[in-house]
Amino acid sequence: MQRIYIYKQFERFWHWTQAILVLFLAMTGFEVHDSIHLFGYENAVVYHRIAAWMLLGLIVFSIFWHVTTGEWRQYIPSFSKLSAQIRYYTIGMFKGEAHPTHKTARNKLNPLQAVTYLGFKLVMAPLIVVTGMVYMFYRTIDANDMVVVSEIPLAWIAWLHTFGAYLLMMFVVIHVYMTTTGSTPLSNIKAMLTGYEELEPVDENSIIKNKEAHEA
Ligand code: HEM
């Protein structure tokens, strides 16, 4: 085993800030929805809006970071070992079998993670952000008669936004469970805090060549 630097400083900052903001948005959002009572309705509305703007700012920075560092490539799904990965999480892991893929700094997401996080970035996040923005500016949109949007009743927007919130909460629960499936239950969480993880050393070039040969 070797101590390898996997998660860079910005990545760790972005990950934990996003986690805190999403949980806070869920707490305040579900108060607006009248499911829980913590801050009082008026406060919940104000806090939800402030946290939403912070999340939007963070999303802009994280897109910039992913594009400029080339890290967005980590999310390109590879389907060659997807079924092996699903088999591992549903059967192999409980029989003590070895991980079917190797984690490295240049290839840190397994095929199932890559496809799930891509879904998060392309479906869940846009759904909640777009419906949230329409919800926030609904009156302005309505007053300016921006026909396509203003013809959609606010109740539908609220429903879609809440649906997105439920999806996101499901994602969080599964995501937290999956983090416990590393070499020890806390090894992945520790890695996201410190940046370093104990991993089997592998020749990344040989993995990339194998991958290319496999997918050619
Ligand atoms: C950029 C992201 C987001 C924006 C712009 C946004 C915006 C809004 C707005 C404007 C409202 C109506 C309350 C108000 O008048 O302020 C609302 C309600 C709500 N939000 Fe968000 N939100 C975002 C993210 C989230 C997230 C991440 C969650 C949960 C995980 C969430 C859950 C909810 C829920 C459950 C409601 C109540 C819906 C209802 O029943 O009316 N929101 N959001």
Boltz pocket constraint, residues with backbone or C-beta under 6 A from the ligand:
constraints:
  - pocket:
      binder: B
      contacts: [[A, 21], [A, 22], [A, 25], [A, 26], [A, 28], [A, 29], [A, 30], [A, 32], [A, 33], [A, 34], [A, 45], [A, 46], [A, 48], [A, 49], [A, 52], [A, 53], [A, 55], [A, 56], [A, 128], [A, 129], [A, 131], [A, 132], [A, 133], [A, 135], [A, 136], [A, 137], [A, 158], [A, 161], [A, 162], [A, 164], [A, 165], [A, 166], [A, 168], [A, 169]]
      max_distance: 6.0
